[in-house]
Amino acid sequence: MDNDLRTYLRQNHNRLTWKERIQIIIYIVGALYRINIENAIYRDLHSGNILYYKEFDTWYICDLGFCGPANRTLNSVYGNLPYIAPEVLAGKGYTSASDIYSIAMIMWEVSSGQPPFCNSNHDYQLATDVVKGVRPKSVPGVPLKYKELMEQCWDAIPEKRPDIGTVLDRMKEIRKTYYQNMPGDKFDKNLNPITDFFNNLLVDSLEINEIDGTSKIYQFKNLPEPRNATEGTMLLF
């Protein structure tokens, strides 16, 4: 693996076109799709555990995110706080919809080049803001369809978020805007030769810790019920 997404964006953000950003999201959503169709939930999806494989020019979600530490208690949350869904922070547990929320935060990060809530402490106040509907504000120049999908994915109500198959289909539709002269399946077929390779690839836990050490155990009590906020209460980071 050559880089994690966070480092890659820090080094390349100003050079990336929207076509390239959309390709990155397609690969990540496609990888999560393959996880979810196996009835698995990733639980700790963030830009530090999404890895770039230069030889194939693609992105891979490392598999150690499937589980948090064995000693976490029932009333605790394990993860990277800015990417954790509000219902999880409020103690309702992880679902596939929680992964969709994390995808929304990654979509914002790919669009902005910065991790979400990068100017906030990862503490009770941030958790409270998130369950009250505070989200990063879209940066200028984001394609409208991309922005709309991102905002649907971070809806405070899990049932209102699209499922992973819908997200993948809609990202493909957005991609068509940038590939008018490319046959519809060409980009997808490029994924197939490496799927088995990545399915059999093991990533050492030490490597993951060196890439990103910000996932941790949180315990939040008395958080309000998750709700959506108005545009005026969103924050720009």
Summary of the structure (lengths in Angstrom):
residues: 237
radius of gyration: 17.0
end to end distance: 29.0
largest distance: 53.4
contacts: 700
relative contact order: 0.20
helix: 49%
strand: 8%
